[in-house]
């Protein structure tokens, strides 16, 4: 398998990052609720996150063929993907901070 650094590869890596941090946040939230002995259904909010974060990113990506500049929507996609990753990193850090206190 050839891993490269083309624009198409970075699009895939961005989506991997979004899903990776989404899964990490889910695992930490699920482990915390499991060890506390209360099964909380607030982790079902990840379905909402997929609709609000991942589907728009895929929609932006599907619109790139009609973009006359060929880069405007790609830049918007990367900015959106990076902001979703930052959101989940902040959520994970907050979970660790609330766990420590």
Biopython code that builds the backbone (N, CA, C, O; Angstrom):
import numpy as np
from Bio.PDB.StructureBuilder import StructureBuilder

atoms = [
    (1, "UNK", "N", (0.847, -1.167, 0.000)),
    (1, "UNK", "CA", (0.000, 0.000, 0.000)),
    (1, "UNK", "C", (0.894, 1.232, 0.000)),
    (1, "UNK", "O", (1.831, 1.336, 0.792)),
    (2, "UNK", "N", (0.597, 2.145, -0.881)),
    (2, "UNK", "CA", (1.410, 3.340, -1.039)),
    (2, "UNK", "C", (0.767, 4.498, -0.302)),
    (2, "UNK", "O", (-0.320, 4.953, -0.658)),
    (3, "UNK", "N", (1.454, 4.971, 0.737)),
    (3, "UNK", "CA", (0.970, 6.136, 1.473)),
    (3, "UNK", "C", (1.709, 7.360, 0.967)),
    (3, "UNK", "O", (2.938, 7.417, 1.016)),
    (4, "UNK", "N", (0.975, 8.318, 0.489)),
    (4, "UNK", "CA", (1.601, 9.487, -0.088)),
    (4, "UNK", "C", (1.183, 10.758, 0.592)),
    (4, "UNK", "O", (0.512, 10.756, 1.624)),
    (5, "UNK", "N", (1.594, 11.831, -0.008)),
    (5, "UNK", "CA", (1.296, 13.152, 0.533)),
    (5, "UNK", "C", (0.604, 14.017, -0.504)),
    (5, "UNK", "O", (0.791, 15.233, -0.528)),
    (6, "UNK", "N", (-0.194, 13.396, -1.361)),
    (6, "UNK", "CA", (-0.964, 14.174, -2.324)),
    (6, "UNK", "C", (-2.179, 14.772, -1.631)),
    (6, "UNK", "O", (-2.478, 14.448, -0.482)),
    (7, "UNK", "N", (-2.865, 15.637, -2.335)),
    (7, "UNK", "CA", (-4.039, 16.293, -1.767)),
    (7, "UNK", "C", (-5.131, 15.285, -1.418)),
    (7, "UNK", "O", (-5.790, 15.404, -0.385)),
    (8, "UNK", "N", (-5.313, 14.301, -2.279)),
    (8, "UNK", "CA", (-6.308, 13.266, -2.006)),
    (8, "UNK", "C", (-5.970, 12.453, -0.778)),
    (8, "UNK", "O", (-6.861, 12.058, -0.026)),
    (9, "UNK", "N", (-4.681, 12.200, -0.567)),
    (9, "UNK", "CA", (-4.267, 11.473, 0.637)),
    (9, "UNK", "C", (-4.556, 12.290, 1.890)),
    (9, "UNK", "O", (-5.005, 11.743, 2.897)),
    (10, "UNK", "N", (-4.305, 13.589, 1.835)),
    (10, "UNK", "CA", (-4.547, 14.420, 2.998)),
    (10, "UNK", "C", (-6.033, 14.547, 3.317)),
    (10, "UNK", "O", (-6.417, 14.714, 4.475)),
    (11, "UNK", "N", (-6.866, 14.465, 2.280)),
    (11, "UNK", "CA", (-8.313, 14.457, 2.508)),
    (11, "UNK", "C", (-8.698, 13.219, 3.307)),
    (11, "UNK", "O", (-9.482, 13.304, 4.252)),
    (12, "UNK", "N", (-8.151, 12.079, 2.930)),
    (12, "UNK", "CA", (-8.440, 10.829, 3.650)),
    (12, "UNK", "C", (-7.876, 10.886, 5.066)),
    (12, "UNK", "O", (-8.540, 10.459, 6.010)),
    (13, "UNK", "N", (-6.657, 11.408, 5.227)),
    (13, "UNK", "CA", (-6.052, 11.499, 6.561)),
    (13, "UNK", "C", (-6.859, 12.418, 7.471)),
    (13, "UNK", "O", (-6.969, 12.158, 8.669)),
    (14, "UNK", "N", (-7.421, 13.486, 6.918)),
    (14, "UNK", "CA", (-8.245, 14.390, 7.722)),
    (14, "UNK", "C", (-9.483, 13.668, 8.242)),
    (14, "UNK", "O", (-9.841, 13.810, 9.411)),
    (15, "UNK", "N", (-10.131, 12.900, 7.384)),
    (15, "UNK", "CA", (-11.320, 12.168, 7.827)),
    (15, "UNK", "C", (-10.938, 11.082, 8.831)),
    (15, "UNK", "O", (-11.681, 10.833, 9.780)),
    (16, "UNK", "N", (-9.792, 10.436, 8.634)),
    (16, "UNK", "CA", (-9.311, 9.469, 9.627)),
    (16, "UNK", "C", (-9.104, 10.151, 10.971)),
    (16, "UNK", "O", (-9.449, 9.591, 12.011)),
    (17, "UNK", "N", (-8.538, 11.366, 10.957)),
    (17, "UNK", "CA", (-8.330, 12.108, 12.195)),
    (17, "UNK", "C", (-9.635, 12.446, 12.879)),
    (17, "UNK", "O", (-9.754, 12.326, 14.098)),
    (18, "UNK", "N", (-10.614, 12.869, 12.099)),
    (18, "UNK", "CA", (-11.926, 13.199, 12.673)),
    (18, "UNK", "C", (-12.533, 11.968, 13.334)),
    (18, "UNK", "O", (-12.957, 12.024, 14.488)),
    (19, "UNK", "N", (-12.574, 10.865, 12.608)),
    (19, "UNK", "CA", (-13.153, 9.651, 13.181)),
    (19, "UNK", "C", (-12.302, 9.094, 14.320)),
    (19, "UNK", "O", (-12.842, 8.558, 15.287)),
    (20, "UNK", "N", (-10.993, 9.215, 14.216)),
    (20, "UNK", "CA", (-10.107, 8.717, 15.278)),
    (20, "UNK", "C", (-10.334, 9.439, 16.590)),
    (20, "UNK", "O", (-10.466, 8.806, 17.637)),
    (21, "UNK", "N", (-10.381, 10.765, 16.538)),
    (21, "UNK", "CA", (-10.610, 11.515, 17.774)),
    (21, "UNK", "C", (-12.034, 11.355, 18.274)),
    (21, "UNK", "O", (-12.276, 11.423, 19.479)),
    (22, "UNK", "N", (-12.980, 11.144, 17.367)),
    (22, "UNK", "CA", (-14.347, 10.871, 17.784)),
    (22, "UNK", "C", (-14.408, 9.543, 18.540)),
    (22, "UNK", "O", (-15.102, 9.431, 19.551)),
    (23, "UNK", "N", (-13.688, 8.548, 18.051)),
    (23, "UNK", "CA", (-13.662, 7.246, 18.718)),
    (23, "UNK", "C", (-12.945, 7.343, 20.057)),
    (23, "UNK", "O", (-13.394, 6.752, 21.039)),
    (24, "UNK", "N", (-11.826, 8.087, 20.115)),
    (24, "UNK", "CA", (-11.121, 8.251, 21.384)),
    (24, "UNK", "C", (-12.006, 8.919, 22.430)),
    (24, "UNK", "O", (-12.041, 8.495, 23.584)),
    (25, "UNK", "N", (-12.712, 9.953, 22.027)),
    (25, "UNK", "CA", (-13.606, 10.634, 22.958)),
    (25, "UNK", "C", (-14.710, 9.689, 23.421)),
    (25, "UNK", "O", (-15.071, 9.685, 24.598)),
    (26, "UNK", "N", (-15.243, 8.895, 22.508)),
    (26, "UNK", "CA", (-16.273, 7.923, 22.876)),
    (26, "UNK", "C", (-15.733, 6.889, 23.863)),
    (26, "UNK", "O", (-16.403, 6.554, 24.840)),
    (27, "UNK", "N", (-14.531, 6.386, 23.612)),
    (27, "UNK", "CA", (-13.952, 5.365, 24.501)),
    (27, "UNK", "C", (-13.747, 5.935, 25.898)),
    (27, "UNK", "O", (-14.052, 5.265, 26.884)),
    (28, "UNK", "N", (-13.235, 7.157, 25.999)),
    (28, "UNK", "CA", (-13.035, 7.751, 27.315)),
    (28, "UNK", "C", (-14.363, 7.998, 28.027)),
    (28, "UNK", "O", (-14.472, 7.765, 29.231)),
    (29, "UNK", "N", (-15.357, 8.461, 27.304)),
    (29, "UNK", "CA", (-16.668, 8.700, 27.927)),
    (29, "UNK", "C", (-17.317, 7.385, 28.346)),
    (29, "UNK", "O", (-17.910, 7.297, 29.421)),
    (30, "UNK", "N", (-17.208, 6.372, 27.505)),
    (30, "UNK", "CA", (-17.807, 5.082, 27.839)),
    (30, "UNK", "C", (-17.085, 4.433, 29.013)),
    (30, "UNK", "O", (-17.729, 3.879, 29.903)),
    (31, "UNK", "N", (-15.746, 4.495, 29.026)),
    (31, "UNK", "CA", (-14.982, 3.901, 30.131)),
    (31, "UNK", "C", (-15.306, 4.608, 31.445)),
    (31, "UNK", "O", (-15.424, 3.966, 32.489)),
    (32, "UNK", "N", (-15.448, 5.918, 31.389)),
    (32, "UNK", "CA", (-15.764, 6.657, 32.610)),
    (32, "UNK", "C", (-17.138, 6.267, 33.147)),
    (32, "UNK", "O", (-17.303, 6.072, 34.351)),
    (33, "UNK", "N", (-18.126, 6.153, 32.254)),
    (33, "UNK", "CA", (-19.455, 5.762, 32.727)),
    (33, "UNK", "C", (-19.479, 4.306, 33.172)),
    (33, "UNK", "O", (-20.237, 3.951, 34.074)),
    (34, "UNK", "N", (-18.665, 3.462, 32.555)),
    (34, "UNK", "CA", (-18.608, 2.059, 32.945)),
    (34, "UNK", "C", (-17.994, 1.899, 34.326)),
    (34, "UNK", "O", (-18.516, 1.154, 35.155)),
    (35, "UNK", "N", (-16.878, 2.601, 34.583)),
    (35, "UNK", "CA", (-16.212, 2.455, 35.872)),
    (35, "UNK", "C", (-16.965, 3.141, 36.995)),
    (35, "UNK", "O", (-16.814, 2.771, 38.160)),
    (36, "UNK", "N", (-17.773, 4.134, 36.662)),
    (36, "UNK", "CA", (-18.555, 4.777, 37.720)),
    (36, "UNK", "C", (-19.805, 3.964, 38.053)),
    (36, "UNK", "O", (-20.469, 4.234, 39.053)),
    (37, "UNK", "N", (-20.126, 2.980, 37.230)),
    (37, "UNK", "CA", (-21.254, 2.105, 37.503)),
    (37, "UNK", "C", (-22.578, 2.621, 37.007)),
    (37, "UNK", "O", (-23.628, 2.056, 37.313)),
    (38, "UNK", "N", (-22.535, 3.693, 36.242)),
    (38, "UNK", "CA", (-23.792, 4.226, 35.699)),
    (38, "UNK", "C", (-23.691, 4.243, 34.181)),
    (38, "UNK", "O", (-22.832, 4.909, 33.603)),
    (39, "UNK", "N", (-24.567, 3.512, 33.565)),
    (39, "UNK", "CA", (-24.589, 3.477, 32.111)),
    (39, "UNK", "C", (-25.410, 4.662, 31.635)),
    (39, "UNK", "O", (-26.637, 4.661, 31.726)),
    (40, "UNK", "N", (-24.730, 5.653, 31.136)),
    (40, "UNK", "CA", (-25.378, 6.889, 30.718)),
    (40, "UNK", "C", (-25.506, 6.895, 29.197)),
    (40, "UNK", "O", (-24.569, 6.524, 28.491)),
    (41, "UNK", "N", (-26.653, 7.311, 28.700)),
    (41, "UNK", "CA", (-26.871, 7.302, 27.255)),
    (41, "UNK", "C", (-26.469, 8.615, 26.596)),
    (41, "UNK", "O", (-26.843, 8.867, 25.451)),
    (42, "UNK", "N", (-25.721, 9.448, 27.291)),
    (42, "UNK", "CA", (-25.295, 10.700, 26.674)),
    (42, "UNK", "C", (-24.278, 10.463, 25.574)),
    (42, "UNK", "O", (-24.034, 11.355, 24.761)),
    (43, "UNK", "N", (-23.677, 9.275, 25.531)),
    (43, "UNK", "CA", (-22.717, 9.017, 24.465)),
    (43, "UNK", "C", (-23.418, 8.833, 23.124)),
    (43, "UNK", "O", (-22.761, 8.760, 22.086)),
    (44, "UNK", "N", (-24.762, 8.757, 23.139)),
    (44, "UNK", "CA", (-25.495, 8.675, 21.882)),
    (44, "UNK", "C", (-25.472, 10.003, 21.124)),
    (44, "UNK", "O", (-25.934, 10.075, 19.985)),
    (45, "UNK", "N", (-24.946, 11.031, 21.738)),
    (45, "UNK", "CA", (-24.763, 12.301, 21.063)),
    (45, "UNK", "C", (-23.780, 12.218, 19.911)),
    (45, "UNK", "O", (-23.714, 13.127, 19.084)),
    (46, "UNK", "N", (-23.014, 11.134, 19.851)),
    (46, "UNK", "CA", (-22.071, 10.957, 18.744)),
    (46, "UNK", "C", (-22.801, 10.768, 17.424)),
    (46, "UNK", "O", (-22.261, 11.098, 16.369)),
    (47, "UNK", "N", (-24.009, 10.249, 17.466)),
    (47, "UNK", "CA", (-24.807, 10.159, 16.240)),
    (47, "UNK", "C", (-25.134, 11.558, 15.736)),
    (47, "UNK", "O", (-25.099, 11.816, 14.533)),
    (48, "UNK", "N", (-25.448, 12.451, 16.654)),
    (48, "UNK", "CA", (-25.692, 13.844, 16.293)),
    (48, "UNK", "C", (-24.425, 14.486, 15.751)),
    (48, "UNK", "O", (-24.479, 15.263, 14.798)),
    (49, "UNK", "N", (-23.288, 14.167, 16.353)),
    (49, "UNK", "CA", (-22.022, 14.726, 15.880)),
    (49, "UNK", "C", (-21.695, 14.268, 14.467)),
    (49, "UNK", "O", (-21.135, 15.031, 13.679)),
    (50, "UNK", "N", (-22.036, 13.044, 14.146)),
    (50, "UNK", "CA", (-21.805, 12.573, 12.780)),
    (50, "UNK", "C", (-22.655, 13.366, 11.799)),
    (50, "UNK", "O", (-22.187, 13.736, 10.723)),
    (51, "UNK", "N", (-23.907, 13.628, 12.170)),
    (51, "UNK", "CA", (-24.788, 14.394, 11.293)),
    (51, "UNK", "C", (-24.334, 15.848, 11.194)),
    (51, "UNK", "O", (-24.409, 16.444, 10.120)),
    (52, "UNK", "N", (-23.862, 16.428, 12.301)),
    (52, "UNK", "CA", (-23.503, 17.842, 12.305)),
    (52, "UNK", "C", (-22.083, 18.117, 11.837)),
    (52, "UNK", "O", (-21.806, 19.223, 11.375)),
    (53, "UNK", "N", (-21.167, 17.149, 11.939)),
    (53, "UNK", "CA", (-19.767, 17.394, 11.598)),
    (53, "UNK", "C", (-19.298, 16.604, 10.382)),
    (53, "UNK", "O", (-18.687, 17.175, 9.478)),
    (54, "UNK", "N", (-19.569, 15.321, 10.343)),
    (54, "UNK", "CA", (-19.005, 14.475, 9.287)),
    (54, "UNK", "C", (-19.777, 14.621, 7.978)),
    (54, "UNK", "O", (-19.167, 14.729, 6.915)),
    (55, "UNK", "N", (-21.089, 14.626, 8.039)),
    (55, "UNK", "CA", (-21.886, 14.748, 6.812)),
    (55, "UNK", "C", (-21.618, 16.083, 6.106)),
    (55, "UNK", "O", (-21.466, 16.086, 4.884)),
    (56, "UNK", "N", (-21.552, 17.222, 6.819)),
    (56, "UNK", "CA", (-21.201, 18.455, 6.100)),
    (56, "UNK", "C", (-19.807, 18.421, 5.471)),
    (56, "UNK", "O", (-19.600, 18.976, 4.392)),
    (57, "UNK", "N", (-18.849, 17.769, 6.143)),
    (57, "UNK", "CA", (-17.522, 17.651, 5.541)),
    (57, "UNK", "C", (-17.580, 16.837, 4.255)),
    (57, "UNK", "O", (-16.943, 17.190, 3.261)),
    (58, "UNK", "N", (-18.337, 15.757, 4.276)),
    (58, "UNK", "CA", (-18.483, 14.964, 3.052)),
    (58, "UNK", "C", (-19.241, 15.730, 1.976)),
    (58, "UNK", "O", (-18.939, 15.585, 0.792)),
    (59, "UNK", "N", (-20.214, 16.537, 2.363)),
    (59, "UNK", "CA", (-20.944, 17.344, 1.396)),
    (59, "UNK", "C", (-20.026, 18.382, 0.753)),
    (59, "UNK", "O", (-20.063, 18.582, -0.461)),
    (60, "UNK", "N", (-19.206, 19.039, 1.568)),
    (60, "UNK", "CA", (-18.240, 20.009, 1.031)),
    (60, "UNK", "C", (-17.293, 19.323, 0.056)),
    (60, "UNK", "O", (-16.968, 19.865, -1.001)),
    (61, "UNK", "N", (-16.860, 18.132, 0.423)),
    (61, "UNK", "CA", (-15.939, 17.390, -0.438)),
    (61, "UNK", "C", (-16.604, 16.983, -1.744)),
    (61, "UNK", "O", (-15.954, 16.966, -2.789)),
    (62, "UNK", "N", (-17.877, 16.660, -1.699)),
    (62, "UNK", "CA", (-18.560, 16.259, -2.926)),
    (62, "UNK", "C", (-18.818, 17.448, -3.848)),
    (62, "UNK", "O", (-19.054, 17.257, -5.041)),
    (63, "UNK", "N", (-18.777, 18.659, -3.322)),
    (63, "UNK", "CA", (-19.025, 19.852, -4.125)),
    (63, "UNK", "C", (-17.766, 20.381, -4.806)),
    (63, "UNK", "O", (-17.852, 21.351, -5.559)),
    (64, "UNK", "N", (-16.609, 19.785, -4.569)),
    (64, "UNK", "CA", (-15.366, 20.324, -5.125)),
    (64, "UNK", "C", (-15.311, 20.247, -6.645)),
    (64, "UNK", "O", (-14.572, 21.011, -7.266)),
    (65, "UNK", "N", (-16.064, 19.354, -7.256)),
    (65, "UNK", "CA", (-16.020, 19.253, -8.717)),
    (65, "UNK", "C", (-16.645, 20.472, -9.395)),
    (65, "UNK", "O", (-16.337, 20.750, -10.554)),
    (66, "UNK", "N", (-17.509, 21.197, -8.703)),
    (66, "UNK", "CA", (-18.115, 22.381, -9.317)),
    (66, "UNK", "C", (-17.475, 23.679, -8.825)),
    (66, "UNK", "O", (-17.928, 24.766, -9.185)),
    (67, "UNK", "N", (-16.431, 23.576, -8.010)),
    (67, "UNK", "CA", (-15.720, 24.750, -7.519)),
    (67, "UNK", "C", (-14.825, 25.285, -8.639)),
    (67, "UNK", "O", (-13.948, 24.564, -9.116)),
    (68, "UNK", "N", (-15.027, 26.532, -9.067)),
    (68, "UNK", "CA", (-14.217, 27.045, -10.174)),
    (68, "UNK", "C", (-12.746, 27.254, -9.826)),
    (68, "UNK", "O", (-11.894, 27.222, -10.713)),
    (69, "UNK", "N", (-12.437, 27.468, -8.544)),
    (69, "UNK", "CA", (-11.038, 27.665, -8.160)),
    (69, "UNK", "C", (-10.331, 26.354, -7.875)),
    (69, "UNK", "O", (-9.101, 26.309, -7.879)),
    (70, "UNK", "N", (-11.068, 25.296, -7.629)),
    (70, "UNK", "CA", (-10.568, 23.956, -7.320)),
    (70, "UNK", "C", (-9.862, 23.860, -5.972)),
    (70, "UNK", "O", (-9.375, 22.788, -5.612)),
    (71, "UNK", "N", (-9.797, 24.950, -5.226)),
    (71, "UNK", "CA", (-9.136, 24.895, -3.925)),
    (71, "UNK", "C", (-9.952, 25.511, -2.796)),
    (71, "UNK", "O", (-9.667, 25.243, -1.629)),
    (72, "UNK", "N", (-10.925, 26.302, -3.096)),
    (72, "UNK", "CA", (-11.685, 26.984, -2.049)),
    (72, "UNK", "C", (-12.397, 25.988, -1.143)),
    (72, "UNK", "O", (-12.298, 26.092, 0.079)),
    (73, "UNK", "N", (-13.102, 25.041, -1.711)),
    (73, "UNK", "CA", (-13.825, 24.066, -0.891)),
    (73, "UNK", "C", (-12.883, 23.072, -0.218)),
    (73, "UNK", "O", (-13.182, 22.567, 0.864)),
    (74, "UNK", "N", (-11.749, 22.791, -0.855)),
    (74, "UNK", "CA", (-10.761, 21.908, -0.211)),
    (74, "UNK", "C", (-10.205, 22.590, 1.036)),
    (74, "UNK", "O", (-10.059, 21.948, 2.077)),
    (75, "UNK", "N", (-9.896, 23.873, 0.943)),
    (75, "UNK", "CA", (-9.410, 24.616, 2.114)),
    (75, "UNK", "C", (-10.494, 24.659, 3.187)),
    (75, "UNK", "O", (-10.204, 24.484, 4.370)),
    (76, "UNK", "N", (-11.736, 24.891, 2.779)),
    (76, "UNK", "CA", (-12.844, 24.883, 3.735)),
    (76, "UNK", "C", (-12.991, 23.510, 4.394)),
    (76, "UNK", "O", (-13.279, 23.422, 5.587)),
    (77, "UNK", "N", (-12.795, 22.452, 3.627)),
    (77, "UNK", "CA", (-12.858, 21.089, 4.164)),
    (77, "UNK", "C", (-11.771, 20.881, 5.218)),
    (77, "UNK", "O", (-12.043, 20.355, 6.298)),
    (78, "UNK", "N", (-10.542, 21.293, 4.905)),
    (78, "UNK", "CA", (-9.451, 21.113, 5.863)),
    (78, "UNK", "C", (-9.654, 21.954, 7.114)),
    (78, "UNK", "O", (-9.361, 21.498, 8.219)),
    (79, "UNK", "N", (-10.149, 23.169, 6.956)),
    (79, "UNK", "CA", (-10.432, 23.996, 8.132)),
    (79, "UNK", "C", (-11.542, 23.380, 8.985)),
    (79, "UNK", "O", (-11.456, 23.378, 10.213)),
    (80, "UNK", "N", (-12.581, 22.861, 8.333)),
    (80, "UNK", "CA", (-13.653, 22.196, 9.078)),
    (80, "UNK", "C", (-13.165, 20.940, 9.770)),
    (80, "UNK", "O", (-13.512, 20.693, 10.925)),
    (81, "UNK", "N", (-12.363, 20.143, 9.076)),
    (81, "UNK", "CA", (-11.818, 18.928, 9.686)),
    (81, "UNK", "C", (-10.904, 19.238, 10.856)),
    (81, "UNK", "O", (-10.956, 18.564, 11.885)),
    (82, "UNK", "N", (-10.061, 20.263, 10.702)),
    (82, "UNK", "CA", (-9.168, 20.644, 11.798)),
    (82, "UNK", "C", (-9.962, 21.174, 12.988)),
    (82, "UNK", "O", (-9.596, 20.912, 14.134)),
    (83, "UNK", "N", (-11.031, 21.907, 12.740)),
    (83, "UNK", "CA", (-11.825, 22.430, 13.858)),
    (83, "UNK", "C", (-12.560, 21.309, 14.592)),
    (83, "UNK", "O", (-12.721, 21.374, 15.810)),
    (84, "UNK", "N", (-13.007, 20.284, 13.869)),
    (84, "UNK", "CA", (-13.650, 19.140, 14.532)),
    (84, "UNK", "C", (-12.632, 18.384, 15.373)),
    (84, "UNK", "O", (-12.937, 17.960, 16.488)),
    (85, "UNK", "N", (-11.417, 18.211, 14.843)),
    (85, "UNK", "CA", (-10.368, 17.533, 15.604)),
    (85, "UNK", "C", (-10.033, 18.324, 16.864)),
    (85, "UNK", "O", (-9.877, 17.739, 17.936)),
    (86, "UNK", "N", (-9.922, 19.644, 16.747)),
    (86, "UNK", "CA", (-9.635, 20.482, 17.919)),
    (86, "UNK", "C", (-10.766, 20.387, 18.931)),
    (86, "UNK", "O", (-10.511, 20.357, 20.135)),
    (87, "UNK", "N", (-12.007, 20.341, 18.470)),
    (87, "UNK", "CA", (-13.151, 20.196, 19.381)),
    (87, "UNK", "C", (-13.042, 18.918, 20.194)),
    (87, "UNK", "O", (-13.270, 18.929, 21.404)),
    (88, "UNK", "N", (-12.696, 17.818, 19.540)),
    (88, "UNK", "CA", (-12.594, 16.556, 20.274)),
    (88, "UNK", "C", (-11.366, 16.508, 21.167)),
    (88, "UNK", "O", (-11.417, 15.891, 22.231)),
    (89, "UNK", "N", (-10.271, 17.132, 20.777)),
    (89, "UNK", "CA", (-9.098, 17.199, 21.655)),
    (89, "UNK", "C", (-9.441, 17.986, 22.913)),
    (89, "UNK", "O", (-9.063, 17.589, 24.015)),
    (90, "UNK", "N", (-10.148, 19.089, 22.758)),
    (90, "UNK", "CA", (-10.564, 19.890, 23.922)),
    (90, "UNK", "C", (-11.513, 19.075, 24.804)),
    (90, "UNK", "O", (-11.400, 19.121, 26.029)),
    (91, "UNK", "N", (-12.443, 18.333, 24.203)),
    (91, "UNK", "CA", (-13.348, 17.495, 24.992)),
    (91, "UNK", "C", (-12.594, 16.421, 25.768)),
    (91, "UNK", "O", (-12.912, 16.153, 26.927)),
    (92, "UNK", "N", (-11.602, 15.808, 25.140)),
    (92, "UNK", "CA", (-10.814, 14.768, 25.812)),
    (92, "UNK", "C", (-10.026, 15.375, 26.966)),
    (92, "UNK", "O", (-9.971, 14.794, 28.050)),
    (93, "UNK", "N", (-9.421, 16.531, 26.749)),
    (93, "UNK", "CA", (-8.663, 17.194, 27.818)),
    (93, "UNK", "C", (-9.582, 17.555, 28.972)),
    (93, "UNK", "O", (-9.200, 17.401, 30.132)),
    (94, "UNK", "N", (-10.786, 18.033, 28.679)),
    (94, "UNK", "CA", (-11.741, 18.363, 29.749)),
    (94, "UNK", "C", (-12.156, 17.122, 30.523)),
    (94, "UNK", "O", (-12.355, 17.188, 31.736)),
    (95, "UNK", "N", (-12.289, 15.995, 29.840)),
    (95, "UNK", "CA", (-12.635, 14.758, 30.559)),
    (95, "UNK", "C", (-11.529, 14.359, 31.514)),
    (95, "UNK", "O", (-11.798, 13.926, 32.635)),
    (96, "UNK", "N", (-10.273, 14.503, 31.076)),
    (96, "UNK", "CA", (-9.169, 14.175, 31.957)),
    (96, "UNK", "C", (-9.075, 15.148, 33.116)),
    (96, "UNK", "O", (-8.755, 14.742, 34.234)),
    (97, "UNK", "N", (-9.347, 16.428, 32.876)),
    (97, "UNK", "CA", (-9.296, 17.406, 33.947)),
    (97, "UNK", "C", (-10.409, 17.161, 34.973)),
    (97, "UNK", "O", (-10.188, 17.302, 36.176)),
    (98, "UNK", "N", (-11.590, 16.798, 34.501)),
    (98, "UNK", "CA", (-12.669, 16.525, 35.451)),
    (98, "UNK", "C", (-12.435, 15.211, 36.179)),
    (98, "UNK", "O", (-12.912, 15.026, 37.299)),
    (99, "UNK", "N", (-11.711, 14.309, 35.556)),
    (99, "UNK", "CA", (-11.380, 13.037, 36.209)),
    (99, "UNK", "C", (-10.346, 13.259, 37.312)),
    (99, "UNK", "O", (-10.395, 12.601, 38.351)),
    (100, "UNK", "N", (-9.411, 14.183, 37.088)),
    (100, "UNK", "CA", (-8.357, 14.444, 38.060)),
    (100, "UNK", "C", (-8.888, 15.222, 39.269)),
    (100, "UNK", "O", (-8.354, 15.093, 40.371)),
    (101, "UNK", "N", (-9.917, 16.013, 39.071)),
    (101, "UNK", "CA", (-10.405, 16.821, 40.206)),
    (101, "UNK", "C", (-11.549, 16.160, 40.931)),
    (101, "UNK", "O", (-12.065, 16.713, 41.903)),
]
sb = StructureBuilder()
sb.init_structure("model")
sb.init_model(0)
sb.init_chain("A")
sb.init_seg("    ")
for serial, (resi, resn, name, xyz) in enumerate(atoms, 1):
    if name == "N":
        sb.init_residue(resn, " ", resi, " ")
    sb.init_atom(name, np.array(xyz, "f"), 0.0, 1.0, " ", f" {name:<3s}", serial, name[0])
structure = sb.get_structure()
